[in-house]
Amino acid sequence: MALLEALRRLGQPAGRPPSPQSWPGLIEAYRSWLPVSAATPVITLQEGATPLIPAPVIAARIGRDVKVFLKYDGLNPTGSFKDRGMTMAISKAREAGSEAVICASTGNTSAAAAAYARRGGMRAFVLIPDGYVAQGKLAQALLYGAEVLAVQGNFDRALAIVREVADQYPVTLVNSLNPYRLQGQKTAAFEVVDTLGEAPDWLCIPVGNAGNISAYWMGFNEYRNAGLCRRLPRMMGFQAAGAAPLVLGRTVEQPDTIATAIRIGNPVNRDNALRAQSESNGAFMAVTDAEIIEAYKLLGSGEGVFCEPASAASVAGLLKRQAEVPTGATVVCVLTGNGLKDPTTAIEHNDSRFHTGLEPDTATVARVMGF
Ligand SMILES: *Cc1c(COP(=O)(O)O)cnc(C)c1O
Protein backbone atom coordinates (compact mmCIF):
# COMPACT_ATOMS: atom_id res chain seq x y z
CA MET A 1 0.00 0.00 0.00
CA ALA A 2 2.68 2.44 1.11
CA LEU A 3 4.88 1.39 -1.80
CA LEU A 4 2.07 1.93 -4.28
CA GLU A 5 1.39 5.32 -2.81
CA ALA A 6 5.07 6.29 -3.02
CA LEU A 7 5.28 5.14 -6.64
CA ARG A 8 2.23 7.13 -7.50
CA ARG A 9 3.70 10.26 -5.94
CA LEU A 10 7.01 9.78 -7.75
CA GLY A 11 5.40 9.78 -11.16
CA GLN A 12 3.06 12.65 -10.55
CA PRO A 13 3.48 16.28 -9.73
CA ALA A 14 1.36 17.57 -6.88
CA GLY A 15 -2.25 18.09 -7.79
CA ARG A 16 -4.54 16.14 -10.06
CA PRO A 17 -4.24 16.03 -13.83
CA PRO A 18 -6.99 17.90 -15.67
CA SER A 19 -10.17 15.87 -15.73
CA PRO A 20 -11.07 14.53 -19.17
CA GLN A 21 -14.63 15.43 -18.26
CA SER A 22 -13.99 19.10 -17.63
CA TRP A 23 -15.03 20.13 -21.17
CA PRO A 24 -18.82 20.60 -21.22
CA GLY A 25 -19.29 20.87 -24.99
CA LEU A 26 -18.96 24.02 -27.03
CA ILE A 27 -22.30 25.64 -26.20
CA GLU A 28 -21.52 25.71 -22.47
CA ALA A 29 -17.86 26.55 -23.07
CA TYR A 30 -18.65 29.55 -25.29
CA ARG A 31 -22.18 30.33 -24.10
CA SER A 32 -21.73 34.12 -23.98
CA TRP A 33 -20.64 34.12 -27.66
CA LEU A 34 -23.61 32.14 -28.91
CA PRO A 35 -27.30 32.93 -29.48
CA VAL A 36 -28.58 30.70 -26.67
CA SER A 37 -30.52 31.49 -23.52
CA ALA A 38 -31.52 29.69 -20.34
CA ALA A 39 -34.54 28.44 -22.32
CA THR A 40 -32.39 26.65 -24.91
CA PRO A 41 -32.23 22.89 -24.34
CA VAL A 42 -28.54 22.11 -24.93
CA ILE A 43 -28.19 18.99 -27.04
CA THR A 44 -24.55 18.03 -26.87
CA LEU A 45 -22.15 15.13 -27.31
CA GLN A 46 -19.34 17.20 -25.75
CA GLU A 47 -18.07 18.26 -29.17
CA GLY A 48 -15.26 20.79 -29.60
CA ALA A 49 -11.94 21.16 -27.73
CA THR A 50 -10.20 19.31 -30.54
CA PRO A 51 -6.40 19.28 -30.52
CA LEU A 52 -4.14 21.64 -32.42
CA ILE A 53 -1.39 19.21 -33.35
CA PRO A 54 2.08 20.44 -34.41
CA ALA A 55 3.07 19.14 -37.87
CA PRO A 56 6.90 19.15 -37.87
CA VAL A 57 7.30 17.06 -41.03
CA ILE A 58 5.14 19.41 -43.09
CA ALA A 59 6.83 22.43 -41.50
CA ALA A 60 10.25 21.03 -42.41
CA ARG A 61 9.20 20.74 -46.04
CA ILE A 62 8.52 24.45 -46.05
CA GLY A 63 11.49 25.42 -43.89
CA ARG A 64 12.22 29.09 -43.11
CA ASP A 65 11.12 28.56 -39.50
CA VAL A 66 7.47 28.26 -40.49
CA LYS A 67 5.30 26.61 -37.82
CA VAL A 68 2.44 24.39 -38.93
CA PHE A 69 -0.44 23.13 -36.78
CA LEU A 70 -3.30 20.80 -37.64
CA LYS A 71 -6.71 21.66 -36.18
CA TYR A 72 -7.88 18.07 -36.04
CA ASP A 73 -11.65 18.40 -36.08
CA GLY A 74 -11.93 14.77 -37.11
CA LEU A 75 -11.85 14.06 -33.36
CA ASN A 76 -15.35 15.42 -32.82
CA PRO A 77 -18.03 12.93 -31.67
CA THR A 78 -19.21 11.96 -35.15
CA GLY A 79 -15.79 12.51 -36.70
CA SER A 80 -16.09 15.90 -38.38
CA PHE A 81 -16.43 19.63 -37.67
CA LYS A 82 -20.12 19.37 -38.62
CA ASP A 83 -20.79 18.51 -34.96
CA ARG A 84 -19.93 22.10 -34.00
CA GLY A 85 -22.71 23.46 -36.14
CA MET A 86 -25.11 20.67 -35.40
CA THR A 87 -25.11 21.02 -31.60
CA MET A 88 -26.31 24.61 -32.16
CA ALA A 89 -28.75 23.93 -35.01
CA ILE A 90 -30.39 20.99 -33.26
CA SER A 91 -30.57 22.73 -29.87
CA LYS A 92 -32.27 25.72 -31.50
CA ALA A 93 -34.61 23.47 -33.53
CA ARG A 94 -35.59 21.75 -30.30
CA GLU A 95 -36.09 25.09 -28.57
CA ALA A 96 -38.45 26.10 -31.41
CA GLY A 97 -40.45 22.91 -30.89
CA SER A 98 -39.36 21.19 -34.08
CA GLU A 99 -39.95 17.43 -34.28
CA ALA A 100 -37.96 16.67 -37.42
CA VAL A 101 -34.93 17.99 -39.26
CA ILE A 102 -33.73 17.57 -42.83
CA CYS A 103 -30.46 18.11 -44.66
CA ALA A 104 -28.73 17.38 -47.92
CA SER A 105 -25.29 15.97 -47.39
CA THR A 106 -22.12 14.69 -48.94
CA GLY A 107 -22.04 12.50 -45.79
CA ASN A 108 -20.74 14.28 -42.74
CA THR A 109 -23.69 16.63 -42.29
CA SER A 110 -26.02 13.65 -42.38
CA ALA A 111 -23.98 11.78 -39.77
CA ALA A 112 -23.96 14.79 -37.44
CA ALA A 113 -27.62 15.68 -38.07
CA ALA A 114 -28.66 12.11 -37.37
CA ALA A 115 -26.68 11.82 -34.13
CA TYR A 116 -27.79 15.14 -32.65
CA ALA A 117 -31.40 14.91 -33.84
CA ARG A 118 -31.84 11.45 -32.35
CA ARG A 119 -30.20 12.57 -29.13
CA GLY A 120 -32.70 15.41 -29.04
CA GLY A 121 -35.61 13.04 -29.67
CA MET A 122 -36.25 14.29 -33.21
CA ARG A 123 -36.53 12.53 -36.54
CA ALA A 124 -33.72 13.09 -39.05
CA PHE A 125 -34.21 12.96 -42.82
CA VAL A 126 -31.07 13.05 -44.91
CA LEU A 127 -30.74 13.32 -48.68
CA ILE A 128 -27.50 12.06 -50.14
CA PRO A 129 -26.18 11.84 -53.71
CA ASP A 130 -26.65 8.17 -54.58
CA GLY A 131 -23.28 6.43 -54.85
CA TYR A 132 -21.12 9.39 -53.78
CA VAL A 133 -21.07 9.14 -50.02
CA ALA A 134 -18.10 7.51 -48.28
CA GLN A 135 -18.95 4.26 -46.60
CA GLY A 136 -18.25 5.27 -43.01
CA LYS A 137 -20.57 8.26 -43.29
CA LEU A 138 -23.44 6.22 -44.68
CA ALA A 139 -22.89 3.67 -41.92
CA GLN A 140 -23.15 6.44 -39.34
CA ALA A 141 -26.38 7.95 -40.68
CA LEU A 142 -28.01 4.52 -40.74
CA LEU A 143 -26.75 3.46 -37.31
CA TYR A 144 -27.78 6.76 -35.71
CA GLY A 145 -31.29 6.12 -36.95
CA ALA A 146 -31.73 8.63 -39.75
CA GLU A 147 -34.12 8.12 -42.63
CA VAL A 148 -31.75 8.13 -45.57
CA LEU A 149 -32.97 9.14 -49.02
CA ALA A 150 -30.41 8.59 -51.77
CA VAL A 151 -31.25 10.72 -54.80
CA GLN A 152 -29.88 10.31 -58.31
CA GLY A 153 -28.14 13.64 -58.67
CA ASN A 154 -25.35 15.55 -57.00
CA PHE A 155 -25.26 17.43 -53.71
CA ASP A 156 -26.41 20.71 -55.25
CA ARG A 157 -29.57 19.04 -56.56
CA ALA A 158 -30.23 17.37 -53.20
CA LEU A 159 -29.88 20.73 -51.45
CA ALA A 160 -32.38 22.37 -53.79
CA ILE A 161 -34.89 19.64 -52.90
CA VAL A 162 -34.46 19.87 -49.12
CA ARG A 163 -34.85 23.66 -49.27
CA GLU A 164 -38.22 23.20 -50.92
CA VAL A 165 -39.30 20.45 -48.53
CA ALA A 166 -38.35 22.58 -45.51
CA ASP A 167 -40.30 25.50 -47.00
CA GLN A 168 -43.45 23.47 -47.50
CA TYR A 169 -43.50 20.97 -44.62
CA PRO A 170 -42.91 21.06 -40.84
CA VAL A 171 -39.23 20.09 -40.85
CA THR A 172 -36.25 22.25 -39.92
CA LEU A 173 -33.44 22.66 -42.45
CA VAL A 174 -30.03 22.03 -40.84
CA ASN A 175 -27.74 22.65 -43.78
CA SER A 176 -25.34 25.57 -43.40
CA LEU A 177 -28.08 27.89 -44.72
CA ASN A 178 -29.30 27.52 -41.14
CA PRO A 179 -27.53 30.45 -39.43
CA TYR A 180 -27.03 28.54 -36.17
CA ARG A 181 -24.71 26.15 -37.97
CA LEU A 182 -22.12 28.88 -38.60
CA GLN A 183 -22.55 30.17 -35.05
CA GLY A 184 -21.52 26.79 -33.68
CA GLN A 185 -18.71 26.38 -36.20
CA LYS A 186 -17.11 29.73 -35.38
CA THR A 187 -16.01 28.25 -32.04
CA ALA A 188 -13.21 26.42 -33.87
CA ALA A 189 -11.56 29.81 -34.47
CA PHE A 190 -11.97 30.64 -30.77
CA GLU A 191 -10.23 27.39 -29.86
CA VAL A 192 -7.33 28.11 -32.22
CA VAL A 193 -6.77 31.51 -30.60
CA ASP A 194 -7.33 30.17 -27.08
CA THR A 195 -4.60 27.58 -27.76
CA LEU A 196 -2.04 29.71 -29.62
CA GLY A 197 -2.71 32.91 -27.67
CA GLU A 198 -3.03 34.75 -30.99
CA ALA A 199 -4.54 34.18 -34.43
CA PRO A 200 -2.27 32.39 -36.93
CA ASP A 201 -0.80 34.19 -39.96
CA TRP A 202 -2.50 31.81 -42.37
CA LEU A 203 -5.56 29.64 -41.99
CA CYS A 204 -5.66 26.92 -44.64
CA ILE A 205 -9.05 25.29 -45.04
CA PRO A 206 -10.86 23.05 -47.50
CA VAL A 207 -13.89 24.71 -49.08
CA GLY A 208 -17.05 23.01 -50.31
CA ASN A 209 -20.27 24.81 -49.47
CA ALA A 210 -18.06 27.51 -47.90
CA GLY A 211 -19.80 27.54 -44.53
CA ASN A 212 -16.75 26.66 -42.50
CA ILE A 213 -14.45 29.33 -43.95
CA SER A 214 -17.22 31.88 -43.31
CA ALA A 215 -17.64 30.64 -39.73
CA TYR A 216 -13.90 30.79 -38.97
CA TRP A 217 -13.74 34.32 -40.30
CA MET A 218 -16.66 35.34 -38.08
CA GLY A 219 -14.98 33.73 -35.07
CA PHE A 220 -11.61 35.41 -35.61
CA ASN A 221 -13.31 38.78 -36.08
CA GLU A 222 -15.39 38.45 -32.93
CA TYR A 223 -12.30 37.60 -30.89
CA ARG A 224 -10.31 40.44 -32.44
CA ASN A 225 -13.11 42.93 -31.79
CA ALA A 226 -13.22 41.79 -28.16
CA GLY A 227 -9.44 42.22 -27.85
CA LEU A 228 -8.74 38.50 -27.45
CA CYS A 229 -6.38 38.50 -30.42
CA ARG A 230 -4.63 41.38 -32.15
CA ARG A 231 -4.40 40.17 -35.70
CA LEU A 232 -6.52 38.28 -38.21
CA PRO A 233 -5.27 35.45 -40.41
CA ARG A 234 -5.19 35.38 -44.16
CA MET A 235 -7.98 33.00 -45.12
CA MET A 236 -6.63 30.51 -47.64
CA GLY A 237 -9.47 28.42 -49.07
CA PHE A 238 -8.68 25.32 -51.11
CA GLN A 239 -11.06 23.61 -53.49
CA ALA A 240 -10.65 20.43 -55.50
CA ALA A 241 -9.74 21.27 -59.10
CA GLY A 242 -12.80 19.41 -60.39
CA ALA A 243 -15.13 21.26 -58.00
CA ALA A 244 -13.72 24.78 -57.77
CA PRO A 245 -16.55 27.29 -58.33
CA LEU A 246 -14.93 29.94 -56.11
CA VAL A 247 -11.64 29.69 -57.98
CA LEU A 248 -13.31 29.76 -61.39
CA GLY A 249 -15.86 32.41 -60.42
CA ARG A 250 -18.78 30.38 -61.73
CA THR A 251 -20.99 27.44 -60.80
CA VAL A 252 -19.63 24.01 -61.75
CA GLU A 253 -22.46 21.88 -63.16
CA GLN A 254 -20.77 18.50 -62.83
CA PRO A 255 -18.37 18.70 -59.86
CA ASP A 256 -15.94 15.83 -59.73
CA THR A 257 -13.24 14.90 -57.19
CA ILE A 258 -12.07 12.02 -55.03
CA ALA A 259 -12.67 14.35 -52.06
CA THR A 260 -16.42 13.72 -51.90
CA ALA A 261 -16.97 16.03 -48.91
CA ILE A 262 -16.11 19.02 -51.11
CA ARG A 263 -17.70 17.74 -54.31
CA ILE A 264 -19.91 20.84 -54.55
CA GLY A 265 -20.41 23.04 -57.60
CA ASN A 266 -22.65 25.80 -56.27
CA PRO A 267 -21.64 26.89 -52.75
CA VAL A 268 -24.44 28.26 -50.60
CA ASN A 269 -22.15 30.52 -48.59
CA ARG A 270 -20.45 31.99 -51.65
CA ASP A 271 -20.95 35.65 -50.63
CA ASN A 272 -19.74 35.18 -47.04
CA ALA A 273 -16.71 33.28 -48.29
CA LEU A 274 -15.84 35.93 -50.86
CA ARG A 275 -16.05 38.56 -48.13
CA ALA A 276 -13.72 36.51 -45.89
CA GLN A 277 -11.28 36.24 -48.76
CA SER A 278 -11.26 39.93 -49.68
CA GLU A 279 -11.30 41.28 -46.11
CA SER A 280 -8.47 38.96 -45.03
CA ASN A 281 -6.39 39.44 -48.17
CA GLY A 282 -6.79 35.69 -48.61
CA ALA A 283 -7.21 33.55 -51.68
CA PHE A 284 -9.14 30.69 -53.21
CA MET A 285 -7.02 28.14 -54.97
CA ALA A 286 -7.49 24.74 -56.56
CA VAL A 287 -5.61 21.55 -55.76
CA THR A 288 -5.76 18.47 -57.95
CA ASP A 289 -6.87 15.07 -56.73
CA ALA A 290 -3.27 13.88 -57.09
CA GLU A 291 -2.08 16.71 -54.82
CA ILE A 292 -4.84 15.93 -52.32
CA ILE A 293 -3.84 12.26 -52.18
CA GLU A 294 -0.17 13.19 -51.82
CA ALA A 295 -0.97 15.36 -48.78
CA TYR A 296 -3.35 12.71 -47.41
CA LYS A 297 -0.58 10.11 -47.45
CA LEU A 298 1.98 12.54 -46.00
CA LEU A 299 -0.35 13.39 -43.11
CA GLY A 300 -0.81 9.71 -42.35
CA SER A 301 2.69 8.34 -42.75
CA GLY A 302 4.60 11.52 -41.86
CA GLU A 303 2.56 13.03 -39.05
CA GLY A 304 0.52 10.06 -37.82
CA VAL A 305 -2.73 11.88 -38.52
CA PHE A 306 -5.47 10.16 -40.50
CA CYS A 307 -7.89 12.59 -42.09
CA GLU A 308 -10.32 12.21 -44.93
CA PRO A 309 -9.30 13.24 -48.47
CA ALA A 310 -11.27 16.52 -48.43
CA SER A 311 -9.45 17.57 -45.25
CA ALA A 312 -6.07 16.97 -46.85
CA ALA A 313 -6.88 19.70 -49.38
CA SER A 314 -5.81 22.24 -46.75
CA VAL A 315 -2.33 20.73 -46.50
CA ALA A 316 -2.12 20.12 -50.26
CA GLY A 317 -2.86 23.80 -50.75
CA LEU A 318 -0.31 24.92 -48.19
CA LEU A 319 2.41 22.83 -49.83
CA LYS A 320 1.44 24.12 -53.26
CA ARG A 321 1.62 27.74 -52.12
CA GLN A 322 4.50 27.34 -49.66
CA ALA A 323 6.72 29.87 -51.44
CA GLU A 324 4.27 32.60 -50.36
CA VAL A 325 4.33 31.73 -46.65
CA PRO A 326 6.28 34.44 -44.79
CA THR A 327 9.42 33.39 -42.91
CA GLY A 328 8.62 32.43 -39.32
CA ALA A 329 4.85 32.44 -39.95
CA THR A 330 2.37 30.34 -38.00
CA VAL A 331 0.01 28.34 -40.20
CA VAL A 332 -3.04 26.39 -39.11
CA CYS A 333 -4.43 23.75 -41.48
CA VAL A 334 -7.97 22.66 -40.68
CA LEU A 335 -8.46 18.90 -40.86
CA THR A 336 -12.21 18.81 -41.18
CA GLY A 337 -12.92 15.09 -40.94
CA ASN A 338 -11.59 11.76 -39.70
CA GLY A 339 -9.89 9.36 -42.10
CA LEU A 340 -11.92 6.42 -40.83
CA LYS A 341 -14.92 7.93 -42.59
CA ASP A 342 -13.56 6.79 -45.94
CA PRO A 343 -11.65 3.52 -45.59
CA THR A 344 -11.97 2.75 -49.30
CA THR A 345 -9.78 5.68 -50.34
CA ALA A 346 -7.15 4.77 -47.74
CA ILE A 347 -6.96 1.16 -48.89
CA GLU A 348 -6.71 2.21 -52.54
CA HIS A 349 -4.20 5.03 -52.02
CA ASN A 350 -1.22 4.31 -49.80
CA ASP A 351 2.45 3.47 -50.16
CA SER A 352 2.54 0.70 -47.58
CA ARG A 353 3.54 -2.87 -48.31
CA PHE A 354 0.74 -5.31 -47.68
CA HIS A 355 1.92 -8.92 -47.77
CA THR A 356 -0.98 -11.30 -48.03
CA GLY A 357 -1.49 -15.06 -48.01
CA LEU A 358 1.62 -15.84 -45.95
CA GLU A 359 2.35 -19.26 -44.48
CA PRO A 360 1.68 -19.04 -40.73
CA ASP A 361 5.22 -19.67 -39.48
CA THR A 362 7.95 -17.60 -37.86
CA ALA A 363 10.52 -18.20 -40.60
CA THR A 364 8.20 -16.90 -43.30
CA VAL A 365 7.30 -13.81 -41.31
CA ALA A 366 10.96 -13.06 -40.53
CA ARG A 367 11.92 -13.52 -44.17
CA VAL A 368 9.22 -11.15 -45.36
CA MET A 369 10.36 -8.68 -42.73
CA GLY A 370 13.78 -8.76 -44.36
CA PHE A 371 15.71 -10.60 -41.63
C1 LIG B 1 -18.45 19.69 -44.96
C2 LIG B 1 -17.02 19.36 -45.14
C3 LIG B 1 -16.12 20.22 -45.81
C4 LIG B 1 -16.56 21.49 -46.46
O1 LIG B 1 -17.02 22.44 -45.55
P1 LIG B 1 -17.91 23.67 -46.11
O2 LIG B 1 -18.37 24.35 -44.90
O3 LIG B 1 -19.03 23.02 -46.87
O4 LIG B 1 -17.04 24.46 -46.99
C5 LIG B 1 -14.79 19.88 -45.86
N1 LIG B 1 -14.35 18.71 -45.34
C6 LIG B 1 -15.18 17.86 -44.70
C7 LIG B 1 -14.61 16.60 -44.16
C8 LIG B 1 -16.53 18.15 -44.60
O5 LIG B 1 -17.33 17.28 -43.98
Ligand as a Chemical Component Dictionary entry (heavy atoms), coordinates in Angstrom:
data_LIG
# 
_chem_comp.id                   LIG 
_chem_comp.type                 NON-POLYMER 
_chem_comp.pdbx_formal_charge   0 
_chem_comp.three_letter_code    LIG 
# 
loop_
_chem_comp_atom.comp_id 
_chem_comp_atom.atom_id 
_chem_comp_atom.alt_atom_id 
_chem_comp_atom.type_symbol 
_chem_comp_atom.charge 
_chem_comp_atom.model_Cartn_x 
_chem_comp_atom.model_Cartn_y 
_chem_comp_atom.model_Cartn_z 
_chem_comp_atom.pdbx_ordinal 
LIG C1 C1 C 0 -18.451 19.691 -44.965 1  
LIG C2 C2 C 0 -17.016 19.360 -45.144 2  
LIG C3 C3 C 0 -16.123 20.221 -45.806 3  
LIG C4 C4 C 0 -16.556 21.485 -46.463 4  
LIG O1 O1 O 0 -17.017 22.445 -45.552 5  
LIG P1 P1 P 0 -17.907 23.666 -46.112 6  
LIG O2 O2 O 0 -18.368 24.352 -44.905 7  
LIG O3 O3 O 0 -19.029 23.017 -46.870 8  
LIG O4 O4 O 0 -17.037 24.462 -46.993 9  
LIG C5 C5 C 0 -14.795 19.877 -45.864 10 
LIG N1 N1 N 0 -14.348 18.715 -45.340 11 
LIG C6 C6 C 0 -15.175 17.864 -44.705 12 
LIG C7 C7 C 0 -14.612 16.605 -44.161 13 
LIG C8 C8 C 0 -16.533 18.150 -44.595 14 
LIG O5 O5 O 0 -17.332 17.280 -43.975 15 
# 
loop_
_chem_comp_bond.comp_id 
_chem_comp_bond.atom_id_1 
_chem_comp_bond.atom_id_2 
_chem_comp_bond.value_order 
_chem_comp_bond.pdbx_ordinal 
LIG C1 C2 SING 1  
LIG C2 C3 SING 2  
LIG C2 C8 DOUB 3  
LIG C3 C4 SING 4  
LIG C3 C5 DOUB 5  
LIG C4 O1 SING 6  
LIG O1 P1 SING 7  
LIG P1 O2 DOUB 8  
LIG P1 O3 SING 9  
LIG P1 O4 SING 10 
LIG C5 N1 SING 11 
LIG N1 C6 DOUB 12 
LIG C6 C7 SING 13 
LIG C6 C8 SING 14 
LIG C8 O5 SING 15 
# 
